[in-house]
Amino acid sequence: MKAFFGVMLALGLLLLLIARSCDTPTTADNASPPIATVSPTPPPAPTFPTSGEGHANKEVGLKAYLDPQRTFTRPSGRARYVFAEDPSLYYDDLAGASINRDAKRRRIWWDMPEGKYIVYPLEADDIFFRWWQ
């Protein structure tokens, strides 16, 4: 029994020495510089996002990249979509939050160019606006 205990003790010490030798860095490892950990920074939010939501008022409009053919818009009230590259080009959404939209006015909206728009309320001081593709 003493012999068995001695063999087990010797094996345990041998395993302990092997484990410790694997944990200690060699001189080649000490010479290399530590690896820098860089946390990735998220990309900045686009100035005119293709989808989102927010509030717009008469002084500060909501910036959005809209494609009238593909973008779904849901204003909480009547809204004006001003084309940012040519402010003389705009569309007045008179239906606002109503589901019943005039087919003739919808065709006018669909004929508007794709691009950067600034959304303003027509009547209220503030509207909530949501858009997505």
Secondary structure, 3 states (H helix, E strand, C coil): CHHHHHHHHHHHHHHHHHHHHHHCCCHHHHHCCCCCCCCCCCCCCCCCCCCEEEEEECCCCEEEEECCCCCEEEECCCEEEEECCCCCCEEEECCCCCCCCCHHHHHHHHCCCCEEEEEEECCCCEEEEEEEC
